[in-house]
Every structure is written in structure tokens, then in C-alpha cells.
Amino acid sequence: MAATGKNTPPLAYVRFGENPLRRIPQLFIGLALYGFSLSVMVRASLGVNPWSVLYEGLENYTPLSFGAISAVLGVLVLLTWIPLKQKPTFGTIANIIVLAFSSDLGLSLIPEDLGLPVRIMLLIGGIVLNGLSIGIYVGARFGPGPRDGLMTGASATSGKSIRLIRTVIEITVLIIGWLLGGSVGVGTVLYALCVGPVTQFCLPWFAYRAVDERRPAAEAAPAVA
């Protein structure tokens, strides 16, 4: 069952074989919605999140699609896990594949050159959907995606906070993408401000609780002589 408390629920990796019929569909639904939300924000044409800025910038210099670029970069980011002693999981590989297909599918379904009112609605809807989808797929607890693993691995290796490492990574990616011609705008700022709160609100509803986390406190506590 999903957690319903206000605090962030446990999100550490849970072994693949535990309740897969419940968790695998959740993982794939969340990743598909995440990829689709990226395409929604791209079609809004009001600025996208930092990694999407980089994908858009690289589209100007390669024949690859937005989704294909995200997959290639995902694999390249995985290579940085080696010195960080990170190990990919089922969720890591699913992240690369599903995001690539779902984002390209969304771009093929949503028309370009829409009016400003529609684009504003797409931007807001895309950010909300993005935060919701993160809550869904992260809540399945199959391990981090390539970019999140880079963040946590770099933090563990360097001893620096995850907040600092994530900020450095996101700013670096944003600058490179902008220099390559990716779209930076009000949507980029709005995403940075809003996606965290939306994700935190959604996570407790979708976070899977492992079997050993469901035991009553009295049962889990050691006996007192």
C-alpha cells in the first residue's frame, strides 16, 4: 500500500523479486508519464528543464531525435557510475529505454506552433505531470535512473551534500544546453521552483512499503528482559 503520511516515505532500493506484479507496472507507468511530460513541456515552447535543454541543444547538431539523445546520454552517464562504484538496477535500464520512447511518442502526438494560451496550459500541465510521474516511478523503488545515480554517487564519493551536487550538475547541464541552442525560458524557472513540491506531495501516495517495513513496531522492537 502507498504511504499516506506527510513525511517522505522510505525510498531505498527494494529487491526485484518483492511484489513485482505491484511494482513493475507502477515503474513503467511512471516512466512513460515522465517521458510524455517532457514532450509536453517541449511543445509548450516556454522553456524546459535543464536536461531537456541539453537534449534540445544536441538535436541541433545530431540527426538523433529528442528521445534517442536522452537514451544515448543516459548510457554515457552510466559510464560515470564506474569510478563512483554505483551499480545499475532494473529501474536504471528501464529509465533509459522507456523515457526515450515515451518522449518521442509525445512529440509525435502533440502539434507544434500552438497558441500562447494553449502553450501556457501545456507548461503548467507538463510540470504537474512531471512531478506526479516522479512520485510514481521513484515510489516503485527499483533504483535510481542514470542521472539520479550520478548525483547520489558523486555525493557519496565527495562527501558533499546531494543538494550541492544536484545544483552543480543541473546548472552545468543547463549552461551547456543553452550554449548549444536549447530553449531556456520562464518554464525552466517555473520547473525548478515547482517540480520538487509537486513530487514531494505525490510521493507518499505511491511509495511502496517493503515487507519488513510493514511490521508493527511492537513486533519489530527487541524483547526487554
C-alpha positions in Angstrom: 0.0 0.0 0.0 1.1 3.6 -0.5 2.2 5.6 2.4 -0.1 8.4 3.3 1.9 10.3 5.9 3.2 13.8 5.4 6.8 12.8 5.8 8.9 11.4 3.0 8.5 7.6 2.9 11.4 5.1 2.6 12.7 5.2 -1.0 15.7 2.9 -0.9 16.0 0.1 -3.4 13.8 -2.9 -2.8 14.9 -6.2 -4.3 13.4 -7.0 -7.7 11.5 -10.2 -6.6 9.4 -8.5 -4.0 5.9 -8.0 -5.2 6.8 -7.4 -8.8 3.2 -7.6 -10.0 2.5 -4.4 -8.0 5.8 -2.6 -8.6 6.7 -3.3 -12.2 3.5 -1.8 -13.7 4.0 1.3 -11.4 7.5 1.7 -12.6 6.7 1.6 -16.3 3.6 3.8 -15.9 5.6 6.4 -14.0 8.5 6.4 -16.5 6.1 6.6 -19.5 4.3 9.6 -17.9 7.6 11.2 -17.2 8.8 10.9 -20.8 5.5 12.2 -22.0 5.6 15.1 -19.6 9.0 16.1 -21.1 7.4 16.3 -24.6 4.5 18.3 -23.2 6.9 20.9 -21.9 8.9 20.9 -25.1 5.7 21.7 -27.2 4.9 24.5 -24.7 8.0 26.3 -26.1 8.3 28.3 -22.9 11.5 26.7 -21.6 12.2 23.2 -20.4 14.1 21.5 -17.6 17.9 21.5 -17.7 18.4 18.1 -19.1 15.8 18.7 -21.8 17.6 22.0 -22.7 20.7 19.8 -23.3 18.7 17.3 -25.4 17.2 20.2 -27.5 20.6 21.7 -28.0 22.1 18.5 -29.1 19.3 18.0 -31.6 20.7 21.0 -33.5 24.0 19.1 -34.1 22.9 15.5 -34.5 20.4 13.6 -36.6 19.1 11.9 -33.5 15.6 12.5 -32.0 15.0 14.0 -28.6 14.3 10.6 -27.1 17.3 9.0 -28.8 19.6 11.7 -27.4 18.2 11.1 -23.9 18.9 7.4 -24.2 22.5 8.0 -25.5 23.2 10.4 -22.8 21.7 8.0 -20.3 24.2 5.3 -21.3 27.1 7.8 -21.2 26.1 8.9 -17.7 26.1 5.3 -16.7 29.8 5.1 -17.6 30.4 7.7 -14.9 29.0 5.3 -12.4 32.0 3.1 -12.7 34.5 5.2 -10.8 31.7 6.1 -8.4 31.1 2.4 -7.6 27.5 2.6 -8.5 25.6 -0.4 -9.9 22.7 -0.1 -12.3 19.4 -1.9 -11.5 16.4 -2.9 -13.4 14.9 0.5 -12.8 18.1 2.2 -14.2 17.8 0.4 -17.5 14.1 0.8 -17.8 14.6 4.5 -17.2 16.8 4.9 -20.3 14.5 2.9 -22.6 11.1 3.9 -21.6 11.9 7.7 -21.4 13.3 7.6 -24.9 10.3 6.0 -26.4 7.6 7.9 -24.5 9.1 11.3 -25.0 9.4 10.8 -28.8 5.9 9.4 -28.9 4.6 12.5 -27.1 6.4 14.8 -29.5 4.8 12.9 -32.4 1.3 13.3 -31.0 1.4 16.9 -29.8 1.4 19.5 -32.6 3.9 22.4 -32.8 3.2 26.1 -33.1 0.3 26.3 -30.8 -1.2 29.5 -29.5 0.1 31.1 -26.3 -2.9 30.2 -24.0 -2.6 26.5 -25.0 1.2 26.6 -24.5 0.8 28.1 -21.0 -1.6 25.3 -20.1 0.8 22.7 -21.6 3.6 24.1 -19.5 1.6 24.0 -16.2 0.2 20.6 -17.0 3.6 19.3 -18.0 5.2 20.4 -14.8 2.4 18.9 -12.7 2.5 15.6 -14.7 6.3 15.5 -14.3 6.2 15.8 -10.6 3.4 13.2 -10.4 5.3 10.8 -12.6 8.5 11.1 -10.5 6.4 10.2 -7.4 5.1 7.2 -9.2 8.3 5.7 -10.7 10.5 6.6 -7.7 7.9 5.2 -5.4 8.2 1.8 -7.1 11.7 1.6 -5.6 13.6 -0.1 -8.4 16.7 2.0 -8.0 17.8 5.4 -9.4 17.9 6.5 -13.1 21.3 7.3 -14.6 21.2 11.0 -13.7 20.0 10.4 -10.1 22.6 7.7 -9.6 25.3 10.2 -10.8 24.0 12.6 -8.2 23.9 10.2 -5.3 27.2 8.5 -6.3 29.0 11.8 -6.6 27.7 12.9 -3.2 28.8 9.7 -1.5 32.2 9.8 -3.1 32.9 13.5 -2.5 31.2 13.9 0.9 29.3 16.9 -0.4 25.6 17.3 0.1 23.1 15.9 -2.5 21.7 19.4 -2.8 25.0 20.9 -3.8 25.9 18.1 -6.2 22.5 18.3 -7.9 22.7 22.0 -8.2 26.2 21.9 -9.8 25.1 19.1 -12.2 21.8 20.9 -13.2 23.5 24.3 -13.7 26.3 22.7 -15.8 23.8 20.8 -18.0 21.7 23.9 -18.4 24.6 26.1 -19.5 25.9 23.6 -22.0 22.4 23.0 -23.4 21.7 26.8 -23.6 25.0 27.3 -25.5 24.0 24.6 -27.9 20.7 26.3 -28.6 18.3 24.6 -26.2 15.3 26.6 -25.1 15.6 28.3 -21.7 12.7 30.5 -20.5 10.1 31.1 -17.9 9.2 27.4 -18.0 12.8 26.5 -16.9 12.5 28.7 -13.8 8.9 27.5 -13.1 10.0 23.9 -13.3 12.9 24.4 -10.9 10.6 26.1 -8.4 7.6 23.7 -8.6 8.6 20.2 -9.5 10.1 19.5 -6.1 7.0 20.4 -4.1 4.7 18.5 -6.6 6.9 15.4 -6.3 7.1 15.6 -2.5 3.3 15.9 -2.3 2.8 12.9 -4.6 5.4 10.5 -3.3 3.6 9.4 -0.1 0.7 8.2 -2.2 2.8 5.9 -4.4 5.8 4.8 -2.3 5.9 1.1 -2.0 6.5 -0.1 1.6 8.7 -3.2 1.7 7.5 -6.2 3.7 9.9 -5.6 6.6 8.8 -2.0 6.8 5.2 -3.1 7.4 5.8 -5.0 10.6 4.2 -3.4 13.7 6.5 -1.5 15.9 5.9 -3.9 18.8 6.9 -6.9 16.6 10.0 -5.2 15.3 11.2 -4.0 18.7 13.6 -6.3 20.6 12.2 -8.0 23.7 13.0 -6.4 27.0 14.2 -8.8 29.8 
